[in-house]
Amino acid sequence: MPLYEYRCQDCDHGFELLVRESTTFECPACRGARLEKQLSVFAVGAEGRSGGRAPMAMGGGCGSCGHPGGPGSCSVN
Ligand SMILES: [Zn+2]
């Protein structure tokens, strides 16, 4: 059963509502019917995190380890 987050536009009361066929859409605080459905904070946060830190290359030539033998020498060792 889907659980949605709503906010009452009359008294600004935020609450979660388990939506079923028999669910009455009203504010539990003031019984108002002007409810505003809230967006999932989780989903919005995930979308905004495009281009996170890329994973470091595994193995292969090094080139950035500062090994005195030159780039790639550390993997030979
Ligand atoms: Zn209310």
N, CA, C, O and the ligand as a Tripos MOL2 file, in Angstrom:
@<TRIPOS>MOLECULE
protein
  309   307    78     0     0
PROTEIN
NO_CHARGES

@<TRIPOS>ATOM
      1 N           0.8490   -1.2090    0.0000 N.3       1 MET1
      2 CA          0.0000    0.0000    0.0000 C.3       1 MET1
      3 C           0.8740    1.2450    0.0000 C.2       1 MET1
      4 O           1.8010    1.3670    0.8000 O.2       1 MET1
      5 N           0.5770    2.1350   -0.8770 N.am      2 PRO2
      6 CA          1.4160    3.3370   -0.9860 C.3       2 PRO2
      7 C           1.2090    4.2840    0.1950 C.2       2 PRO2
      8 O           0.0920    4.5220    0.6550 O.2       2 PRO2
      9 N           2.3080    4.7960    0.6480 N.am      3 LEU3
     10 CA          2.2690    5.7610    1.7460 C.3       3 LEU3
     11 C           2.7300    7.1100    1.1980 C.2       3 LEU3
     12 O           3.8580    7.2550    0.7260 O.2       3 LEU3
     13 N           1.8480    8.0740    1.2720 N.am      4 TYR4
     14 CA          2.1780    9.3820    0.7210 C.3       4 TYR4
     15 C           2.2620   10.4280    1.8220 C.2       4 TYR4
     16 O           1.6920   10.2860    2.9030 O.2       4 TYR4
     17 N           2.9810   11.4600    1.5050 N.am      5 GLU5
     18 CA          3.1410   12.5550    2.4610 C.3       5 GLU5
     19 C           2.3110   13.7410    1.9760 C.2       5 GLU5
     20 O           2.4230   14.1740    0.8290 O.2       5 GLU5
     21 N           1.4920   14.2420    2.8610 N.am      6 TYR6
     22 CA          0.6310   15.3680    2.5070 C.3       6 TYR6
     23 C           0.8280   16.5180    3.4800 C.2       6 TYR6
     24 O           1.3140   16.3480    4.5980 O.2       6 TYR6
     25 N           0.4370   17.6800    3.0150 N.am      7 ARG7
     26 CA          0.4550   18.8530    3.8810 C.3       7 ARG7
     27 C          -0.8770   19.5760    3.7340 C.2       7 ARG7
     28 O          -1.3430   19.8360    2.6240 O.2       7 ARG7
     29 N          -1.4720   19.8900    4.8580 N.am      8 CYS8
     30 CA         -2.7520   20.5780    4.8360 C.3       8 CYS8
     31 C          -2.5260   22.0520    4.5260 C.2       8 CYS8
     32 O          -1.7080   22.7200    5.1570 O.2       8 CYS8
     33 N          -3.2610   22.5350    3.5500 N.am      9 GLN9
     34 CA         -3.0960   23.9440    3.1700 C.3       9 GLN9
     35 C          -3.8570   24.8810    4.0980 C.2       9 GLN9
     36 O          -3.6820   26.0980    4.0460 O.2       9 GLN9
     37 N          -4.6870   24.3150    4.9320 N.am     10 ASP10
     38 CA         -5.4620   25.1520    5.8420 C.3      10 ASP10
     39 C          -4.7060   25.4240    7.1470 C.2      10 ASP10
     40 O          -4.6360   26.5610    7.6140 O.2      10 ASP10
     41 N          -4.1440   24.3630    7.7230 N.am     11 CYS11
     42 CA         -3.4550   24.5390    9.0010 C.3      11 CYS11
     43 C          -1.9660   24.2390    8.9060 C.2      11 CYS11
     44 O          -1.2570   24.2920    9.9110 O.2      11 CYS11
     45 N          -1.4830   23.9220    7.7010 N.am     12 ASP12
     46 CA         -0.0670   23.6550    7.4670 C.3      12 ASP12
     47 C           0.4380   22.4520    8.2600 C.2      12 ASP12
     48 O           1.6040   22.3930    8.6510 O.2      12 ASP12
     49 N          -0.4460   21.5130    8.4860 N.am     13 HIS13
     50 CA         -0.0740   20.3030    9.2130 C.3      13 HIS13
     51 C           0.4170   19.2440    8.2370 C.2      13 HIS13
     52 O          -0.2960   18.8700    7.3050 O.2      13 HIS13
     53 N           1.6250   18.7670    8.4510 N.am     14 GLY14
     54 CA          2.1800   17.7390    7.5820 C.3      14 GLY14
     55 C           1.9360   16.3590    8.1650 C.2      14 GLY14
     56 O           2.0520   16.1640    9.3750 O.2      14 GLY14
     57 N           1.6010   15.4080    7.3190 N.am     15 PHE15
     58 CA          1.3300   14.0610    7.8060 C.3      15 PHE15
     59 C           1.4770   13.0570    6.6760 C.2      15 PHE15
     60 O           1.4440   13.4090    5.4960 O.2      15 PHE15
     61 N           1.6410   11.7970    7.0640 N.am     16 GLU16
     62 CA          1.7160   10.7270    6.0830 C.3      16 GLU16
     63 C           0.3710   10.0410    6.0270 C.2      16 GLU16
     64 O          -0.2930    9.8520    7.0460 O.2      16 GLU16
     65 N          -0.0200    9.6740    4.8250 N.am     17 LEU17
     66 CA         -1.3210    9.0620    4.6460 C.3      17 LEU17
     67 C          -1.1840    7.7630    3.8680 C.2      17 LEU17
     68 O          -0.6430    7.7320    2.7630 O.2      17 LEU17
     69 N          -1.6820    6.7050    4.4620 N.am     18 LEU18
     70 CA         -1.6830    5.4060    3.8060 C.3      18 LEU18
     71 C          -2.9180    5.3370    2.9110 C.2      18 LEU18
     72 O          -4.0510    5.2650    3.3860 O.2      18 LEU18
     73 N          -2.6650    5.3600    1.6130 N.am     19 VAL19
     74 CA         -3.7870    5.4810    0.6720 C.3      19 VAL19
     75 C          -4.3850    4.1210    0.3220 C.2      19 VAL19
     76 O          -3.7190    3.2610   -0.2550 O.2      19 VAL19
     77 N          -5.6130    3.9510    0.6730 N.am     20 ARG20
     78 CA         -6.3780    2.7530    0.3050 C.3      20 ARG20
     79 C          -7.6690    3.1900   -0.3740 C.2      20 ARG20
     80 O          -7.9450    4.3820   -0.5130 O.2      20 ARG20
     81 N          -8.4340    2.2260   -0.7830 N.am     21 GLU21
     82 CA         -9.6940    2.5710   -1.4410 C.3      21 GLU21
     83 C         -10.6260    3.2970   -0.4940 C.2      21 GLU21
     84 O         -11.4000    4.1620   -0.9030 O.2      21 GLU21
     85 N         -10.5440    2.9370    0.7700 N.am     22 SER22
     86 CA        -11.4600    3.5210    1.7460 C.3      22 SER22
     87 C         -10.8770    4.7600    2.4310 C.2      22 SER22
     88 O         -11.4820    5.3300    3.3390 O.2      22 SER22
     89 N          -9.6960    5.1570    1.9800 N.am     23 THR23
     90 CA         -9.0610    6.2930    2.6280 C.3      23 THR23
     91 C          -9.8110    7.5960    2.3710 C.2      23 THR23
     92 O         -10.1650    7.9200    1.2370 O.2      23 THR23
     93 N         -10.0420    8.3280    3.4470 N.am     24 THR24
     94 CA        -10.6570    9.6430    3.3090 C.3      24 THR24
     95 C          -9.5500   10.6920    3.3210 C.2      24 THR24
     96 O          -8.7470   10.7640    4.2510 O.2      24 THR24
     97 N          -9.5280   11.4860    2.2870 N.am     25 PHE25
     98 CA         -8.4790   12.4890    2.1870 C.3      25 PHE25
     99 C          -8.8740   13.7420    2.9740 C.2      25 PHE25
    100 O          -9.5280   14.6560    2.4710 O.2      25 PHE25
    101 N          -8.4480   13.7310    4.2120 N.am     26 GLU26
    102 CA         -8.7160   14.9060    5.0300 C.3      26 GLU26
    103 C          -7.6030   15.0530    6.0520 C.2      26 GLU26
    104 O          -6.9380   14.0850    6.4210 O.2      26 GLU26
    105 N          -7.4180   16.2850    6.4980 N.am     27 CYS27
    106 CA         -6.3760   16.5720    7.4710 C.3      27 CYS27
    107 C          -6.7700   15.9960    8.8290 C.2      27 CYS27
    108 O          -7.8800   16.2320    9.3080 O.2      27 CYS27
    109 N          -5.8570   15.2350    9.4530 N.am     28 PRO28
    110 CA         -6.1800   14.6490   10.7530 C.3      28 PRO28
    111 C          -6.2520   15.6990   11.8650 C.2      28 PRO28
    112 O          -6.7760   15.4260   12.9460 O.2      28 PRO28
    113 N          -5.7380   16.8700   11.6050 N.am     29 ALA29
    114 CA         -5.7430   17.9140   12.6290 C.3      29 ALA29
    115 C          -6.9900   18.7960   12.5610 C.2      29 ALA29
    116 O          -7.6330   19.0550   13.5790 O.2      29 ALA29
    117 N          -7.3260   19.2570   11.3470 N.am     30 CYS30
    118 CA         -8.4580   20.1810   11.2280 C.3      30 CYS30
    119 C          -9.5740   19.6190   10.3490 C.2      30 CYS30
    120 O         -10.6020   20.2610   10.1370 O.2      30 CYS30
    121 N          -9.3470   18.4090    9.8430 N.am     31 ARG31
    122 CA        -10.3220   17.7380    8.9730 C.3      31 ARG31
    123 C         -10.5550   18.5010    7.6760 C.2      31 ARG31
    124 O         -11.5850   18.3410    7.0220 O.2      31 ARG31
    125 N          -9.6060   19.3130    7.3230 N.am     32 GLY32
    126 CA         -9.7180   20.0300    6.0560 C.3      32 GLY32
    127 C          -9.4210   19.1030    4.8940 C.2      32 GLY32
    128 O          -8.7500   18.0830    5.0490 O.2      32 GLY32
    129 N          -9.9180   19.4650    3.7510 N.am     33 ALA33
    130 CA         -9.7690   18.6060    2.5690 C.3      33 ALA33
    131 C          -8.7930   19.1760    1.5500 C.2      33 ALA33
    132 O          -8.5540   18.5800    0.5000 O.2      33 ALA33
    133 N          -8.2370   20.3260    1.8690 N.am     34 ARG34
    134 CA         -7.3050   20.9330    0.9070 C.3      34 ARG34
    135 C          -5.9000   20.4280    1.2110 C.2      34 ARG34
    136 O          -5.1300   21.0740    1.9220 O.2      34 ARG34
    137 N          -5.5910   19.2810    0.6670 N.am     35 LEU35
    138 CA         -4.3100   18.6590    0.9440 C.3      35 LEU35
    139 C          -3.3580   18.8330   -0.2300 C.2      35 LEU35
    140 O          -3.7510   18.7650   -1.3940 O.2      35 LEU35
    141 N          -2.1250   19.0550    0.1050 N.am     36 GLU36
    142 CA         -1.1120   19.2020   -0.9360 C.3      36 GLU36
    143 C          -0.1740   18.0190   -0.8280 C.2      36 GLU36
    144 O           0.4180   17.7810    0.2240 O.2      36 GLU36
    145 N          -0.0410   17.2850   -1.9070 N.am     37 LYS37
    146 CA          0.8170   16.1140   -1.9080 C.3      37 LYS37
    147 C           2.2810   16.5490   -1.9610 C.2      37 LYS37
    148 O           2.6760   17.3670   -2.7920 O.2      37 LYS37
    149 N           3.0610   15.9890   -1.0670 N.am     38 GLN38
    150 CA          4.4680   16.3560   -1.0120 C.3      38 GLN38
    151 C           5.2950   15.4220   -1.8830 C.2      38 GLN38
    152 O           5.0000   14.2320   -1.9980 O.2      38 GLN38
    153 N           6.3190   15.9710   -2.4860 N.am     39 LEU39
    154 CA          7.2160   15.1470   -3.2820 C.3      39 LEU39
    155 C           8.1570   14.4000   -2.3620 C.2      39 LEU39
    156 O           8.5120   14.8750   -1.2830 O.2      39 LEU39
    157 N           8.5400   13.2550   -2.7970 N.am     40 SER40
    158 CA          9.4670   12.4650   -2.0050 C.3      40 SER40
    159 C          10.8230   13.1540   -1.9280 C.2      40 SER40
    160 O          11.4250   13.4740   -2.9530 O.2      40 SER40
    161 N          11.2920   13.3770   -0.7280 N.am     41 VAL41
    162 CA         12.5780   14.0300   -0.5480 C.3      41 VAL41
    163 C          13.7000   13.1260   -1.0570 C.2      41 VAL41
    164 O          14.7190   13.5910   -1.5670 O.2      41 VAL41
    165 N          13.4810   11.8490   -0.9050 N.am     42 PHE42
    166 CA         14.4870   10.8830   -1.3380 C.3      42 PHE42
    167 C          14.7290   10.9830   -2.8410 C.2      42 PHE42
    168 O          15.8710   11.0800   -3.2900 O.2      42 PHE42
    169 N          13.6420   10.9570   -3.6120 N.am     43 ALA43
    170 CA         13.7640   10.9510   -5.0620 C.3      43 ALA43
    171 C          14.4270   12.2270   -5.5690 C.2      43 ALA43
    172 O          15.2740   12.1820   -6.4610 O.2      43 ALA43
    173 N          14.0440   13.3480   -5.0050 N.am     44 VAL44
    174 CA         14.6080   14.6190   -5.4560 C.3      44 VAL44
    175 C          16.0990   14.6710   -5.1690 C.2      44 VAL44
    176 O          16.8850   15.1430   -5.9900 O.2      44 VAL44
    177 N          16.4800   14.1830   -3.9970 N.am     45 GLY45
    178 CA         17.8970   14.2090   -3.6330 C.3      45 GLY45
    179 C          18.7370   13.3520   -4.5600 C.2      45 GLY45
    180 O          19.8590   13.7160   -4.9100 O.2      45 GLY45
    181 N          18.1870   12.2060   -4.9570 N.am     46 ALA46
    182 CA         18.9490   11.3020   -5.8220 C.3      46 ALA46
    183 C          19.1400   11.9080   -7.2040 C.2      46 ALA46
    184 O          20.1960   11.7560   -7.8180 O.2      46 ALA46
    185 N          18.1120   12.5970   -7.6880 N.am     47 GLU47
    186 CA         18.2140   13.1670   -9.0260 C.3      47 GLU47
    187 C          19.2420   14.2880   -9.0810 C.2      47 GLU47
    188 O          19.9140   14.4790  -10.0950 O.2      47 GLU47
    189 N          19.3570   15.0110   -8.0060 N.am     48 GLY48
    190 CA         20.2630   16.1450   -7.9940 C.3      48 GLY48
    191 C          21.7170   15.7680   -7.8380 C.2      48 GLY48
    192 O          22.5990   16.6250   -7.9060 O.2      48 GLY48
    193 N          21.9710   14.4860   -7.6270 N.am     49 ARG49
    194 CA         23.3510   14.0830   -7.4050 C.3      49 ARG49
    195 C          23.9840   13.4670   -8.6340 C.2      49 ARG49
    196 O          24.7100   12.4790   -8.5230 O.2      49 ARG49
    197 N          23.7280   14.0210   -9.7880 N.am     50 SER50
    198 CA         24.3500   13.4870  -10.9970 C.3      50 SER50
    199 C          25.8270   13.8640  -11.0100 C.2      50 SER50
    200 O          26.2210   14.9350  -10.5470 O.2      50 SER50
    201 N          26.6080   12.9790  -11.5370 N.am     51 GLY51
    202 CA         28.0430   13.2720  -11.6230 C.3      51 GLY51
    203 C          28.7250   13.2650  -10.2710 C.2      51 GLY51
    204 O          29.5090   14.1580   -9.9480 O.2      51 GLY51
    205 N          28.4230   12.2670   -9.5040 N.am     52 GLY52
    206 CA         29.1160   12.1010   -8.2310 C.3      52 GLY52
    207 C          30.5600   11.7560   -8.4760 C.2      52 GLY52
    208 O          31.0190   11.7830   -9.6180 O.2      52 GLY52
    209 N          31.2800   11.4340   -7.4350 N.am     53 ARG53
    210 CA         32.6890   11.1290   -7.6300 C.3      53 ARG53
    211 C          32.8450    9.7980   -8.3640 C.2      53 ARG53
    212 O          32.2730    8.7780   -7.9770 O.2      53 ARG53
    213 N          33.6210    9.8420   -9.4140 N.am     54 ALA54
    214 CA         33.8340    8.6420  -10.2120 C.3      54 ALA54
    215 C          34.7420    7.6790   -9.4520 C.2      54 ALA54
    216 O          35.6490    8.1050   -8.7370 O.2      54 ALA54
    217 N          34.4980    6.4010   -9.6080 N.am     55 PRO55
    218 CA         35.3430    5.4120   -8.9240 C.3      55 PRO55
    219 C          36.7520    5.4160   -9.4870 C.2      55 PRO55
    220 O          36.9400    5.5930  -10.6910 O.2      55 PRO55
    221 N          37.7360    5.2250   -8.6340 N.am     56 MET56
    222 CA         39.1260    5.2100   -9.0720 C.3      56 MET56
    223 C          39.3480    4.0010   -9.9750 C.2      56 MET56
    224 O          38.7530    2.9420   -9.7760 O.2      56 MET56
    225 N          40.2060    4.1760  -10.9620 N.am     57 ALA57
    226 CA         40.5020    3.0790  -11.8740 C.3      57 ALA57
    227 C          41.1550    1.9400  -11.1010 C.2      57 ALA57
    228 O          42.0670    2.1450  -10.2990 O.2      57 ALA57
    229 N          40.6690    0.7580  -11.3620 N.am     58 MET58
    230 CA         41.2190   -0.3970  -10.6590 C.3      58 MET58
    231 C          42.3490   -1.0020  -11.4860 C.2      58 MET58
    232 O          42.1650   -1.3180  -12.6610 O.2      58 MET58
    233 N          43.4830   -1.1550  -10.8860 N.am     59 GLY59
    234 CA         44.6070   -1.7830  -11.5780 C.3      59 GLY59
    235 C          45.0580   -0.9620  -12.7780 C.2      59 GLY59
    236 O          44.8310    0.2470  -12.8300 O.2      59 GLY59
    237 N          45.6940   -1.6140  -13.7360 N.am     60 GLY60
    238 CA         46.1370   -0.9160  -14.9260 C.3      60 GLY60
    239 C          47.3250   -0.0370  -14.6240 C.2      60 GLY60
    240 O          47.8700   -0.0590  -13.5210 O.2      60 GLY60
    241 N          47.7250    0.7470  -15.6280 N.am     61 GLY61
    242 CA         48.8710    1.6220  -15.4500 C.3      61 GLY61
    243 C          48.5530    2.6860  -14.4230 C.2      61 GLY61
    244 O          47.4210    3.1570  -14.3180 O.2      61 GLY61
    245 N          49.5530    3.0460  -13.6830 N.am     62 CYS62
    246 CA         49.3230    4.0070  -12.6210 C.3      62 CYS62
    247 C          49.4430    5.4290  -13.1600 C.2      62 CYS62
    248 O          48.4290    6.0780  -13.4200 O.2      62 CYS62
    249 N          50.6290    5.9040  -13.3260 N.am     63 GLY63
    250 CA         50.8050    7.2270  -13.9020 C.3      63 GLY63
    251 C          50.6170    8.3600  -12.9220 C.2      63 GLY63
    252 O          50.9030    9.5100  -13.2560 O.2      63 GLY63
    253 N          50.1430    8.0720  -11.7220 N.am     64 SER64
    254 CA         49.9270    9.1590  -10.7850 C.3      64 SER64
    255 C          50.3840    8.7930   -9.3740 C.2      64 SER64
    256 O          49.9930    9.4430   -8.4040 O.2      64 SER64
    257 N          51.1970    7.7700   -9.2620 N.am     65 CYS65
    258 CA         51.6110    7.3300   -7.9320 C.3      65 CYS65
    259 C          52.9440    7.9460   -7.5370 C.2      65 CYS65
    260 O          53.3510    7.8430   -6.3800 O.2      65 CYS65
    261 N          53.6270    8.5840   -8.4790 N.am     66 GLY66
    262 CA         54.9130    9.1870   -8.1590 C.3      66 GLY66
    263 C          56.0320    8.1760   -8.0010 C.2      66 GLY66
    264 O          57.0490    8.4730   -7.3740 O.2      66 GLY66
    265 N          55.8650    7.0080   -8.5500 N.am     67 HIS67
    266 CA         56.9140    5.9860   -8.4580 C.3      67 HIS67
    267 C          58.1400    6.4600   -9.2600 C.2      67 HIS67
    268 O          58.0010    6.9730  -10.3710 O.2      67 HIS67
    269 N          59.3270    6.2850   -8.6900 N.am     68 PRO68
    270 CA         60.5340    6.7600   -9.3990 C.3      68 PRO68
    271 C          60.7820    6.0600  -10.7190 C.2      68 PRO68
    272 O          61.4940    6.5910  -11.5710 O.2      68 PRO68
    273 N          60.2150    4.8870  -10.9100 N.am     69 GLY69
    274 CA         60.4410    4.1640  -12.1690 C.3      69 GLY69
    275 C          59.6200    4.7080  -13.3240 C.2      69 GLY69
    276 O          59.7880    4.2720  -14.4630 O.2      69 GLY69
    277 N          58.7430    5.6430  -13.0480 N.am     70 GLY70
    278 CA         57.9140    6.2170  -14.1220 C.3      70 GLY70
    279 C          56.5100    5.6640  -14.0670 C.2      70 GLY70
    280 O          56.2030    4.7640  -13.2850 O.2      70 GLY70
    281 N          55.6670    6.2200  -14.9080 N.am     71 PRO71
    282 CA         54.2600    5.7810  -14.9440 C.3      71 PRO71
    283 C          54.1060    4.2920  -15.2080 C.2      71 PRO71
    284 O          54.6850    3.7630  -16.1570 O.2      71 PRO71
    285 N          53.3480    3.6330  -14.3930 N.am     72 GLY72
    286 CA         53.0820    2.2140  -14.6160 C.3      72 GLY72
    287 C          54.0530    1.3030  -13.8840 C.2      72 GLY72
    288 O          53.8300    0.0940  -13.8180 O.2      72 GLY72
    289 N          55.1160    1.8530  -13.3370 N.am     73 SER73
    290 CA         56.1130    1.0110  -12.6930 C.3      73 SER73
    291 C          55.5900    0.3440  -11.4230 C.2      73 SER73
    292 O          56.0180   -0.7560  -11.0710 O.2      73 SER73
    293 N          54.6830    0.9990  -10.7530 N.am     74 CYS74
    294 CA         54.2060    0.4630   -9.4950 C.3      74 CYS74
    295 C          53.4180   -0.8230   -9.6780 C.2      74 CYS74
    296 O          53.3880   -1.6590   -8.7750 O.2      74 CYS74
    297 N          52.7850   -0.9960  -10.8220 N.am     75 SER75
    298 CA         51.9870   -2.2020  -11.0470 C.3      75 SER75
    299 C          52.8870   -3.3890  -11.3670 C.2      75 SER75
    300 O          52.5110   -4.5370  -11.1290 O.2      75 SER75
    301 N          54.0800   -3.1180  -11.9070 N.am     76 VAL76
    302 CA         55.0200   -4.1800  -12.2320 C.3      76 VAL76
    303 C          55.6020   -4.7590  -10.9590 C.2      76 VAL76
    304 O          55.8850   -5.9540  -10.8730 O.2      76 VAL76
    305 N          55.7740   -3.9170   -9.9960 N.am     77 ASN77
    306 CA         56.3540   -4.3180   -8.7330 C.3      77 ASN77
    307 C          55.3830   -5.1810   -7.9950 C.2      77 ASN77
    308 O          55.6770   -5.6350   -6.8900 O.2      77 ASN77
    309 ZN         -5.3660   20.8570    8.5950 Zn       78 ZN78
@<TRIPOS>BOND
     1     1     2 1
     2     2     3 1
     3     3     4 2
     4     3     5 am
     5     5     6 1
     6     6     7 1
     7     7     8 2
     8     7     9 am
     9     9    10 1
    10    10    11 1
    11    11    12 2
    12    11    13 am
    13    13    14 1
    14    14    15 1
    15    15    16 2
    16    15    17 am
    17    17    18 1
    18    18    19 1
    19    19    20 2
    20    19    21 am
    21    21    22 1
    22    22    23 1
    23    23    24 2
    24    23    25 am
    25    25    26 1
    26    26    27 1
    27    27    28 2
    28    27    29 am
    29    29    30 1
    30    30    31 1
    31    31    32 2
    32    31    33 am
    33    33    34 1
    34    34    35 1
    35    35    36 2
    36    35    37 am
    37    37    38 1
    38    38    39 1
    39    39    40 2
    40    39    41 am
    41    41    42 1
    42    42    43 1
    43    43    44 2
    44    43    45 am
    45    45    46 1
    46    46    47 1
    47    47    48 2
    48    47    49 am
    49    49    50 1
    50    50    51 1
    51    51    52 2
    52    51    53 am
    53    53    54 1
    54    54    55 1
    55    55    56 2
    56    55    57 am
    57    57    58 1
    58    58    59 1
    59    59    60 2
    60    59    61 am
    61    61    62 1
    62    62    63 1
    63    63    64 2
    64    63    65 am
    65    65    66 1
    66    66    67 1
    67    67    68 2
    68    67    69 am
    69    69    70 1
    70    70    71 1
    71    71    72 2
    72    71    73 am
    73    73    74 1
    74    74    75 1
    75    75    76 2
    76    75    77 am
    77    77    78 1
    78    78    79 1
    79    79    80 2
    80    79    81 am
    81    81    82 1
    82    82    83 1
    83    83    84 2
    84    83    85 am
    85    85    86 1
    86    86    87 1
    87    87    88 2
    88    87    89 am
    89    89    90 1
    90    90    91 1
    91    91    92 2
    92    91    93 am
    93    93    94 1
    94    94    95 1
    95    95    96 2
    96    95    97 am
    97    97    98 1
    98    98    99 1
    99    99   100 2
   100    99   101 am
   101   101   102 1
   102   102   103 1
   103   103   104 2
   104   103   105 am
   105   105   106 1
   106   106   107 1
   107   107   108 2
   108   107   109 am
   109   109   110 1
   110   110   111 1
   111   111   112 2
   112   111   113 am
   113   113   114 1
   114   114   115 1
   115   115   116 2
   116   115   117 am
   117   117   118 1
   118   118   119 1
   119   119   120 2
   120   119   121 am
   121   121   122 1
   122   122   123 1
   123   123   124 2
   124   123   125 am
   125   125   126 1
   126   126   127 1
   127   127   128 2
   128   127   129 am
   129   129   130 1
   130   130   131 1
   131   131   132 2
   132   131   133 am
   133   133   134 1
   134   134   135 1
   135   135   136 2
   136   135   137 am
   137   137   138 1
   138   138   139 1
   139   139   140 2
   140   139   141 am
   141   141   142 1
   142   142   143 1
   143   143   144 2
   144   143   145 am
   145   145   146 1
   146   146   147 1
   147   147   148 2
   148   147   149 am
   149   149   150 1
   150   150   151 1
   151   151   152 2
   152   151   153 am
   153   153   154 1
   154   154   155 1
   155   155   156 2
   156   155   157 am
   157   157   158 1
   158   158   159 1
   159   159   160 2
   160   159   161 am
   161   161   162 1
   162   162   163 1
   163   163   164 2
   164   163   165 am
   165   165   166 1
   166   166   167 1
   167   167   168 2
   168   167   169 am
   169   169   170 1
   170   170   171 1
   171   171   172 2
   172   171   173 am
   173   173   174 1
   174   174   175 1
   175   175   176 2
   176   175   177 am
   177   177   178 1
   178   178   179 1
   179   179   180 2
   180   179   181 am
   181   181   182 1
   182   182   183 1
   183   183   184 2
   184   183   185 am
   185   185   186 1
   186   186   187 1
   187   187   188 2
   188   187   189 am
   189   189   190 1
   190   190   191 1
   191   191   192 2
   192   191   193 am
   193   193   194 1
   194   194   195 1
   195   195   196 2
   196   195   197 am
   197   197   198 1
   198   198   199 1
   199   199   200 2
   200   199   201 am
   201   201   202 1
   202   202   203 1
   203   203   204 2
   204   203   205 am
   205   205   206 1
   206   206   207 1
   207   207   208 2
   208   207   209 am
   209   209   210 1
   210   210   211 1
   211   211   212 2
   212   211   213 am
   213   213   214 1
   214   214   215 1
   215   215   216 2
   216   215   217 am
   217   217   218 1
   218   218   219 1
   219   219   220 2
   220   219   221 am
   221   221   222 1
   222   222   223 1
   223   223   224 2
   224   223   225 am
   225   225   226 1
   226   226   227 1
   227   227   228 2
   228   227   229 am
   229   229   230 1
   230   230   231 1
   231   231   232 2
   232   231   233 am
   233   233   234 1
   234   234   235 1
   235   235   236 2
   236   235   237 am
   237   237   238 1
   238   238   239 1
   239   239   240 2
   240   239   241 am
   241   241   242 1
   242   242   243 1
   243   243   244 2
   244   243   245 am
   245   245   246 1
   246   246   247 1
   247   247   248 2
   248   247   249 am
   249   249   250 1
   250   250   251 1
   251   251   252 2
   252   251   253 am
   253   253   254 1
   254   254   255 1
   255   255   256 2
   256   255   257 am
   257   257   258 1
   258   258   259 1
   259   259   260 2
   260   259   261 am
   261   261   262 1
   262   262   263 1
   263   263   264 2
   264   263   265 am
   265   265   266 1
   266   266   267 1
   267   267   268 2
   268   267   269 am
   269   269   270 1
   270   270   271 1
   271   271   272 2
   272   271   273 am
   273   273   274 1
   274   274   275 1
   275   275   276 2
   276   275   277 am
   277   277   278 1
   278   278   279 1
   279   279   280 2
   280   279   281 am
   281   281   282 1
   282   282   283 1
   283   283   284 2
   284   283   285 am
   285   285   286 1
   286   286   287 1
   287   287   288 2
   288   287   289 am
   289   289   290 1
   290   290   291 1
   291   291   292 2
   292   291   293 am
   293   293   294 1
   294   294   295 1
   295   295   296 2
   296   295   297 am
   297   297   298 1
   298   298   299 1
   299   299   300 2
   300   299   301 am
   301   301   302 1
   302   302   303 1
   303   303   304 2
   304   303   305 am
   305   305   306 1
   306   306   307 1
   307   307   308 2
@<TRIPOS>SUBSTRUCTURE
     1 MET1         2 RESIDUE 1 A MET
     2 PRO2         6 RESIDUE 1 A PRO
     3 LEU3        10 RESIDUE 1 A LEU
     4 TYR4        14 RESIDUE 1 A TYR
     5 GLU5        18 RESIDUE 1 A GLU
     6 TYR6        22 RESIDUE 1 A TYR
     7 ARG7        26 RESIDUE 1 A ARG
     8 CYS8        30 RESIDUE 1 A CYS
     9 GLN9        34 RESIDUE 1 A GLN
    10 ASP10       38 RESIDUE 1 A ASP
    11 CYS11       42 RESIDUE 1 A CYS
    12 ASP12       46 RESIDUE 1 A ASP
    13 HIS13       50 RESIDUE 1 A HIS
    14 GLY14       54 RESIDUE 1 A GLY
    15 PHE15       58 RESIDUE 1 A PHE
    16 GLU16       62 RESIDUE 1 A GLU
    17 LEU17       66 RESIDUE 1 A LEU
    18 LEU18       70 RESIDUE 1 A LEU
    19 VAL19       74 RESIDUE 1 A VAL
    20 ARG20       78 RESIDUE 1 A ARG
    21 GLU21       82 RESIDUE 1 A GLU
    22 SER22       86 RESIDUE 1 A SER
    23 THR23       90 RESIDUE 1 A THR
    24 THR24       94 RESIDUE 1 A THR
    25 PHE25       98 RESIDUE 1 A PHE
    26 GLU26      102 RESIDUE 1 A GLU
    27 CYS27      106 RESIDUE 1 A CYS
    28 PRO28      110 RESIDUE 1 A PRO
    29 ALA29      114 RESIDUE 1 A ALA
    30 CYS30      118 RESIDUE 1 A CYS
    31 ARG31      122 RESIDUE 1 A ARG
    32 GLY32      126 RESIDUE 1 A GLY
    33 ALA33      130 RESIDUE 1 A ALA
    34 ARG34      134 RESIDUE 1 A ARG
    35 LEU35      138 RESIDUE 1 A LEU
    36 GLU36      142 RESIDUE 1 A GLU
    37 LYS37      146 RESIDUE 1 A LYS
    38 GLN38      150 RESIDUE 1 A GLN
    39 LEU39      154 RESIDUE 1 A LEU
    40 SER40      158 RESIDUE 1 A SER
    41 VAL41      162 RESIDUE 1 A VAL
    42 PHE42      166 RESIDUE 1 A PHE
    43 ALA43      170 RESIDUE 1 A ALA
    44 VAL44      174 RESIDUE 1 A VAL
    45 GLY45      178 RESIDUE 1 A GLY
    46 ALA46      182 RESIDUE 1 A ALA
    47 GLU47      186 RESIDUE 1 A GLU
    48 GLY48      190 RESIDUE 1 A GLY
    49 ARG49      194 RESIDUE 1 A ARG
    50 SER50      198 RESIDUE 1 A SER
    51 GLY51      202 RESIDUE 1 A GLY
    52 GLY52      206 RESIDUE 1 A GLY
    53 ARG53      210 RESIDUE 1 A ARG
    54 ALA54      214 RESIDUE 1 A ALA
    55 PRO55      218 RESIDUE 1 A PRO
    56 MET56      222 RESIDUE 1 A MET
    57 ALA57      226 RESIDUE 1 A ALA
    58 MET58      230 RESIDUE 1 A MET
    59 GLY59      234 RESIDUE 1 A GLY
    60 GLY60      238 RESIDUE 1 A GLY
    61 GLY61      242 RESIDUE 1 A GLY
    62 CYS62      246 RESIDUE 1 A CYS
    63 GLY63      250 RESIDUE 1 A GLY
    64 SER64      254 RESIDUE 1 A SER
    65 CYS65      258 RESIDUE 1 A CYS
    66 GLY66      262 RESIDUE 1 A GLY
    67 HIS67      266 RESIDUE 1 A HIS
    68 PRO68      270 RESIDUE 1 A PRO
    69 GLY69      274 RESIDUE 1 A GLY
    70 GLY70      278 RESIDUE 1 A GLY
    71 PRO71      282 RESIDUE 1 A PRO
    72 GLY72      286 RESIDUE 1 A GLY
    73 SER73      290 RESIDUE 1 A SER
    74 CYS74      294 RESIDUE 1 A CYS
    75 SER75      298 RESIDUE 1 A SER
    76 VAL76      302 RESIDUE 1 A VAL
    77 ASN77      306 RESIDUE 1 A ASN
    78 ZN78       309 GROUP 0 **** ****
